Amino acid sequence: MPEIEIRQIVPADVESLSLFEHGYHSNHVWQMKIDVSTDLMKIDFQRIRLPRQVFVSYPRSRDEIFKDLNAVEAFLTATLAQHPVGYLKVMADNSKNTARVSDLVISASFRRQGIASGLLLAAMDLISHRNYSALMLEIQSKNDPAIAMAGKLGFKYCGFRDHYFSNDDTALFFCRFSL
């Protein structure tokens, strides 16, 4: 991983962060199959290789991501040589003592170098010091790299929601307790 600094976002970061390519490429998707009978409900997810790599648009607009920065639990940015290369946005659900990562974006030229993992580890540390019992990730079912990273960092699948994002994509949720 490159030598990065992780800090809270400042208003001057927003312009450069909003210019990142928020979409990503994927070679796989996670396909959901639901079987329901009288006494059993079974949900299976299967990793499916696509015939060709696809570009997946990010499910939120830049305006939606960066509005009301004061209403979030944390908004961290990773910088390299004082230039932002990624960010992570954490929302709080105080009634459930849970924090949720709603956005995690790395500049395209810096992806797959451990920066997203570094941001998540920093968020886990921050959240544990604020006495939250769990950190939840929301991930598009098409975001195979993020799903793999969640597993490597000890997050466990904890649910899904169909048509969760404004583009009607399904969200998969992964949790990590005892941060």
C-alpha positions in Angstrom: 0.0 0.0 0.0 1.3 3.5 -0.8 2.2 5.7 2.2 -1.2 7.4 2.8 -2.5 9.7 5.4 -6.1 9.3 6.6 -7.9 12.3 8.0 -11.3 13.9 8.3 -12.5 15.6 5.1 -12.2 19.3 4.8 -14.4 21.5 2.5 -11.5 22.1 0.2 -11.4 18.3 -0.6 -14.9 18.1 -2.0 -14.1 19.5 -5.4 -11.3 17.0 -6.1 -13.1 14.1 -4.6 -16.2 14.7 -6.7 -14.1 14.5 -9.8 -13.2 10.9 -9.2 -14.6 8.2 -11.5 -17.0 6.7 -9.1 -18.0 3.8 -11.2 -16.0 0.6 -11.5 -15.3 -2.4 -13.7 -16.4 -5.9 -12.7 -15.9 -9.4 -14.1 -18.4 -11.0 -11.7 -21.8 -10.4 -10.2 -23.5 -12.0 -7.2 -26.8 -13.6 -8.3 -29.5 -14.1 -5.7 -31.9 -17.0 -5.6 -34.7 -17.2 -3.1 -36.6 -20.4 -2.3 -39.7 -20.1 -0.2 -41.8 -23.0 1.1 -44.3 -23.3 4.0 -41.6 -24.1 6.5 -38.4 -22.7 5.0 -37.0 -19.7 3.4 -33.6 -20.1 1.8 -31.5 -17.4 0.1 -28.4 -18.3 -1.9 -25.9 -16.0 -3.5 -23.8 -17.3 -6.3 -20.8 -15.6 -7.8 -21.3 -15.6 -11.6 -18.5 -14.8 -14.1 -19.7 -12.4 -16.7 -18.8 -13.1 -20.4 -17.0 -9.8 -20.5 -16.0 -7.1 -18.1 -18.7 -4.5 -17.5 -18.6 -0.9 -16.3 -20.9 -0.4 -13.3 -22.1 3.1 -12.6 -22.0 4.3 -9.0 -25.5 4.3 -7.4 -25.4 7.8 -5.9 -24.9 11.2 -7.5 -22.0 13.3 -6.4 -24.5 15.9 -5.0 -26.1 13.3 -2.9 -22.8 12.0 -1.5 -21.4 15.4 -0.6 -24.5 17.2 0.7 -24.7 18.1 4.4 -21.3 17.0 5.5 -22.1 17.8 9.1 -24.9 15.2 9.2 -22.5 12.2 9.0 -20.8 10.3 11.7 -17.4 10.5 9.9 -16.2 11.4 6.4 -12.6 10.3 6.0 -10.2 10.9 3.1 -7.0 9.2 2.2 -4.3 11.5 0.9 -1.0 10.7 -0.9 1.5 13.6 -0.9 -1.4 15.8 0.4 -3.7 15.0 -2.6 -6.9 13.1 -1.9 -6.9 9.6 -3.5 -10.0 8.1 -1.8 -12.8 8.7 0.7 -15.2 6.9 3.0 -18.5 8.2 4.4 -20.0 6.8 7.6 -23.6 7.3 8.7 -24.9 6.5 12.2 -27.9 4.6 13.4 -27.8 5.5 17.0 -31.0 3.6 17.8 -29.2 0.3 16.9 -25.7 1.4 18.0 -24.5 0.7 14.5 -22.5 2.7 12.0 -22.9 2.2 8.3 -20.4 2.9 5.5 -22.6 4.3 2.7 -19.8 5.4 0.3 -16.3 4.2 -0.3 -14.5 5.5 -3.4 -10.9 5.3 -4.5 -9.5 7.3 -7.4 -9.3 4.9 -10.4 -5.5 5.1 -10.7 -5.1 4.1 -7.1 -7.5 1.2 -6.8 -6.3 -2.3 -5.8 -3.5 -0.9 -3.7 -5.0 -1.4 -0.2 -6.2 2.2 0.2 -9.9 1.1 0.6 -8.8 -1.4 3.3 -6.8 1.3 5.0 -9.9 3.6 5.1 -12.1 0.8 6.4 -9.6 -0.1 9.2 -9.4 3.6 10.2 -13.3 3.7 10.2 -13.4 0.6 12.4 -11.0 2.2 14.8 -12.9 5.4 14.9 -16.3 3.7 15.4 -15.0 1.4 18.2 -13.7 4.5 20.1 -17.1 6.0 19.7 -18.6 2.9 21.3 -20.6 1.6 18.4 -21.1 -2.2 18.5 -21.0 -2.8 14.8 -19.9 -1.4 11.5 -22.1 -2.2 8.4 -21.1 -2.0 4.8 -23.7 -1.5 2.0 -22.4 -2.8 -1.3 -23.9 -3.2 -4.8 -24.4 -6.8 -5.7 -22.3 -6.1 -8.8 -19.3 -4.8 -6.8 -17.3 -8.0 -6.7 -14.0 -6.4 -5.6 -15.7 -4.7 -2.6 -17.5 -7.9 -1.6 -14.1 -9.7 -1.6 -12.5 -7.0 0.5 -15.3 -7.2 3.0 -14.7 -10.9 3.5 -10.9 -10.4 3.9 -11.5 -7.8 6.6 -13.8 -10.1 8.6 -17.2 -8.7 7.6 -20.0 -11.2 7.4 -23.0 -11.1 5.2 -26.0 -9.9 7.2 -28.8 -9.1 4.7 -29.9 -7.6 1.4 -32.4 -5.1 0.2 -33.8 -5.2 -3.3 -34.1 -1.8 -5.2 -32.2 -0.2 -2.4 -30.2 2.3 -4.5 -31.8 5.1 -6.6 -30.9 3.1 -9.8 -32.8 0.1 -8.4 -29.7 -2.0 -7.7 -29.8 -4.5 -4.9 -27.7 -3.7 -1.8 -25.9 -6.5 0.1 -25.1 -5.7 3.7 -22.0 -7.0 5.6 -21.4 -6.5 9.3 -18.5 -6.7 11.6 -19.1 -6.8 15.4 -16.7 -6.4 18.2 -14.6 -3.8 16.4 
